[in-house]
Amino acid sequence: MPHQIQNCAVHRNTDQDLTIEVDLLNLTGSTLVWRMKRHMLADDADALIEKSSAVAGQVFMASPATDQAIVRLTAANLAIDPGLYYHAAMLTDTASNDSLILDGSFEVAP
């Protein structure tokens, strides 16, 4: 699975969909987990926001033809201090192989 850098910016206290561009052949049975943390070295358990395709309404896996997944961010998720954070998406396939497919900066603007 190829890794991509995707930097993004969102506005604080708003509902927003984050589109993740991924180069996937088949999402069937895979789980995508997206996390936003204070910095790259923070533990996954310390994520400020975590969204999973295994939980209804959090991450929508688009068809492989679109090469996209949509992370649903709510105003409550983004009720955090403006600043520069880190985000990453991990994909676990049907054979339980984990792949970091995306990471980068995540700016929360006022």
Backbone bond lengths (Angstrom), bond angles and torsions (degrees), N, CA, C in turn:
res aa  C-N    CA-C-N  psi(-1)  N-CA   C-N-CA  omega(-1)  CA-C   N-CA-C  phi
1 M - - - 1.438 - - 1.529 108.54 -
2 P 1.328 119.57 121.41 1.458 120.48 -179.50 1.529 111.92 -71.14
3 H 1.315 115.03 141.78 1.457 122.28 177.74 1.523 109.09 -92.32
4 Q 1.338 116.67 140.32 1.457 121.86 178.43 1.517 110.06 -127.80
5 I 1.336 115.12 149.75 1.455 120.77 171.40 1.520 106.64 -98.71
6 Q 1.319 116.08 126.79 1.461 120.94 178.60 1.521 108.30 -134.84
7 N 1.327 115.90 106.83 1.453 121.46 175.19 1.527 108.16 -90.49
8 C 1.332 116.54 142.46 1.459 118.37 -178.67 1.517 110.40 -147.35
9 A 1.318 114.97 165.69 1.465 122.04 178.29 1.528 108.51 -137.56
10 V 1.320 115.98 140.22 1.459 122.81 177.72 1.526 107.93 -134.35
11 H 1.325 115.81 167.09 1.463 120.63 176.50 1.516 110.33 -101.74
12 R 1.304 114.66 140.53 1.453 123.37 -179.51 1.536 110.33 -61.80
13 N 1.333 116.51 145.93 1.469 123.77 172.85 1.528 114.40 60.01
14 T 1.323 117.19 34.78 1.466 120.32 177.44 1.524 109.88 -132.61
15 D 1.328 116.08 153.14 1.463 120.91 172.26 1.522 107.69 -80.24
16 Q 1.331 117.30 128.44 1.452 120.83 -179.72 1.513 110.24 -147.25
17 D 1.317 115.58 148.23 1.459 121.67 172.39 1.512 108.29 -102.14
18 L 1.319 116.25 129.76 1.458 122.26 177.14 1.521 107.49 -101.64
19 T 1.321 116.35 119.00 1.461 120.58 178.95 1.517 108.89 -90.51
20 I 1.306 115.47 124.54 1.465 122.08 177.71 1.520 107.30 -103.69
21 E 1.302 115.47 122.23 1.465 121.15 176.39 1.522 107.95 -87.25
22 V 1.305 116.40 116.90 1.461 121.33 179.95 1.514 109.50 -130.20
23 D 1.296 115.86 146.17 1.462 121.43 -179.97 1.529 107.07 -100.98
24 L 1.325 115.61 89.83 1.464 120.54 -174.47 1.516 110.93 -118.28
25 L 1.297 114.19 148.10 1.453 119.09 175.94 1.517 111.34 -93.06
26 N 1.329 115.98 -38.91 1.459 119.15 -177.35 1.523 109.21 -155.89
27 L 1.339 116.64 121.51 1.455 121.72 -179.61 1.522 113.13 -93.06
28 T 1.307 118.22 -7.47 1.451 122.05 -174.98 1.526 110.57 -57.04
29 G 1.320 115.96 121.38 1.457 121.15 178.54 1.512 114.67 81.98
30 S 1.322 118.49 -4.46 1.463 122.02 179.83 1.522 110.44 -86.27
31 T 1.326 115.87 155.65 1.458 122.17 176.52 1.522 108.47 -122.01
32 L 1.324 115.79 129.40 1.458 121.21 176.68 1.518 108.50 -109.62
33 V 1.336 116.58 128.10 1.465 122.29 176.85 1.519 107.39 -119.34
34 W 1.333 115.45 125.33 1.465 122.54 178.30 1.522 108.51 -112.29
35 R 1.326 116.56 134.15 1.465 121.32 179.34 1.516 110.79 -131.56
36 M 1.337 115.49 145.22 1.453 122.12 171.20 1.522 107.07 -117.83
37 K 1.346 115.30 128.47 1.461 120.86 -176.20 1.536 109.50 -129.43
38 R 1.310 115.67 167.49 1.471 120.26 177.83 1.529 111.76 -64.23
39 H 1.331 116.17 -36.34 1.467 120.49 179.37 1.525 109.37 -157.84
40 M 1.311 115.68 168.44 1.462 121.96 -173.41 1.525 113.40 -60.76
41 L 1.318 118.35 -33.02 1.466 121.00 -175.25 1.525 113.52 -88.00
42 A 1.317 117.65 -1.49 1.471 120.37 178.80 1.529 109.90 -65.71
43 D 1.324 116.20 143.84 1.471 121.34 177.33 1.518 110.43 -64.87
44 D 1.329 116.25 149.50 1.461 120.32 176.49 1.526 111.03 -57.62
45 A 1.317 116.77 -34.59 1.462 120.96 -179.15 1.529 111.65 -65.37
46 D 1.327 117.16 -20.05 1.465 122.13 -179.56 1.526 112.69 -96.96
47 A 1.332 117.37 13.64 1.466 120.43 -179.75 1.525 109.85 -59.92
48 L 1.321 115.57 138.68 1.461 121.25 176.89 1.527 111.00 -76.69
49 I 1.327 115.76 -33.17 1.465 121.95 175.37 1.522 107.37 -137.42
50 E 1.323 117.33 136.32 1.453 121.88 173.94 1.522 108.45 -136.10
51 K 1.320 116.27 130.88 1.464 122.59 179.19 1.520 108.22 -130.34
52 S 1.330 116.32 141.23 1.458 121.35 -177.92 1.519 111.13 -134.65
53 S 1.317 115.77 142.89 1.467 119.96 174.74 1.528 111.25 -69.92
54 A 1.335 117.26 -12.96 1.464 121.09 177.72 1.533 111.67 -77.80
55 V 1.330 116.77 -10.98 1.462 121.96 179.56 1.526 107.84 -110.90
56 A 1.306 116.73 123.24 1.470 121.59 -176.41 1.528 111.15 -55.59
57 G 1.330 115.40 132.27 1.450 121.84 174.88 1.509 116.74 85.39
58 Q 1.332 118.76 -1.31 1.465 120.16 -177.79 1.523 113.40 -95.05
59 V 1.329 117.15 -47.85 1.467 122.19 179.36 1.518 107.20 -133.22
60 F 1.311 115.72 128.35 1.463 121.14 179.33 1.514 108.27 -107.04
61 M 1.312 115.84 121.28 1.457 121.41 178.96 1.522 108.13 -85.95
62 A 1.312 116.46 112.87 1.460 120.68 177.09 1.526 108.95 -74.42
63 S 1.294 116.14 171.54 1.468 119.10 179.91 1.524 109.52 -67.18
64 P 1.326 118.65 151.07 1.457 120.84 179.42 1.526 112.97 -56.04
65 A 1.314 117.44 -27.56 1.468 120.13 -179.21 1.523 112.16 -64.14
66 T 1.350 117.41 -27.23 1.463 120.02 -179.02 1.524 112.77 -90.22
67 D 1.313 117.63 -14.89 1.471 122.15 -178.18 1.520 112.11 53.93
68 Q 1.332 116.87 42.19 1.451 120.16 -178.15 1.527 111.90 -139.02
69 A 1.315 113.73 149.31 1.455 121.94 166.04 1.523 105.65 -128.79
70 I 1.313 117.01 147.74 1.457 122.26 -178.07 1.523 108.74 -114.74
71 V 1.339 116.56 123.88 1.463 122.24 176.17 1.526 106.92 -100.11
72 R 1.326 116.44 122.56 1.462 121.35 -179.14 1.529 108.86 -87.81
73 L 1.328 116.84 114.36 1.462 123.11 177.63 1.525 108.59 -107.89
74 T 1.314 116.52 131.18 1.460 120.97 -179.42 1.525 110.31 -101.73
75 A 1.331 114.98 165.43 1.464 119.89 176.42 1.530 110.29 -58.32
76 A 1.326 116.79 -36.32 1.470 120.28 178.30 1.535 111.11 -64.62
77 N 1.342 117.45 -38.56 1.466 120.42 176.74 1.520 110.69 -61.91
78 L 1.335 115.30 -38.82 1.464 120.73 -172.77 1.528 112.99 -96.42
79 A 1.314 116.69 19.68 1.465 121.62 174.70 1.528 108.35 -85.78
80 I 1.311 115.52 59.47 1.466 122.28 -177.81 1.520 108.51 -127.59
81 D 1.314 116.00 166.82 1.461 120.30 -180.00 1.522 110.51 -63.28
82 P 1.331 116.52 137.27 1.464 118.91 173.70 1.526 109.47 -58.64
83 G 1.312 116.30 146.83 1.458 120.48 179.21 1.513 111.44 160.05
84 L 1.306 114.72 -174.05 1.455 121.83 -179.31 1.521 108.91 -104.18
85 Y 1.318 115.70 125.22 1.454 123.25 -178.25 1.537 108.39 -122.72
86 Y 1.321 116.52 -172.82 1.466 124.05 179.22 1.522 107.62 -124.46
87 H 1.329 117.67 141.67 1.461 119.67 174.39 1.519 109.98 -134.16
88 A 1.336 114.98 154.03 1.461 120.83 -178.52 1.520 109.27 -151.73
89 A 1.326 115.71 150.97 1.467 121.87 176.30 1.524 108.58 -126.23
90 M 1.322 114.43 129.54 1.463 121.86 177.19 1.514 108.60 -112.82
91 L 1.312 115.82 139.28 1.455 121.21 177.06 1.520 108.30 -115.94
92 T 1.329 115.98 129.56 1.460 121.59 174.78 1.520 106.91 -111.34
93 D 1.328 116.15 120.78 1.467 119.69 -177.50 1.523 110.88 -87.35
94 T 1.316 116.64 -178.01 1.466 121.25 -175.57 1.526 113.31 -66.91
95 A 1.328 117.16 -17.26 1.462 120.71 177.04 1.537 111.49 -95.59
96 S 1.349 116.29 12.32 1.469 123.60 179.95 1.516 113.47 66.83
97 N 1.324 118.11 24.13 1.459 122.07 174.13 1.522 108.75 -84.35
98 D 1.339 116.99 127.93 1.462 122.26 178.62 1.521 109.68 -96.82
99 S 1.348 115.59 136.76 1.462 121.30 177.60 1.517 109.19 -135.86
100 L 1.332 115.92 128.26 1.458 120.48 170.20 1.517 105.78 -76.07
101 I 1.328 116.38 112.30 1.464 118.54 -175.37 1.516 112.85 -101.60
102 L 1.336 116.66 -16.44 1.455 119.45 -176.08 1.517 109.59 -160.33
103 D 1.324 116.22 141.33 1.452 120.78 167.13 1.514 108.80 -156.49
104 G 1.328 114.96 169.76 1.459 119.70 179.74 1.509 111.24 161.42
105 S 1.329 115.08 -172.28 1.455 119.98 178.77 1.518 110.29 -79.84
106 F 1.310 115.40 152.01 1.462 122.06 -178.40 1.522 106.26 -136.61
107 E 1.319 116.31 104.62 1.458 120.67 -177.06 1.524 109.89 -94.97
108 V 1.336 114.90 130.66 1.456 120.71 173.41 1.531 106.11 -107.07
109 A 1.323 115.24 114.06 1.464 121.67 -178.36 1.527 109.53 -94.39
110 P 1.335 117.05 155.79 1.479 120.15 178.40 1.517 111.63 -60.93
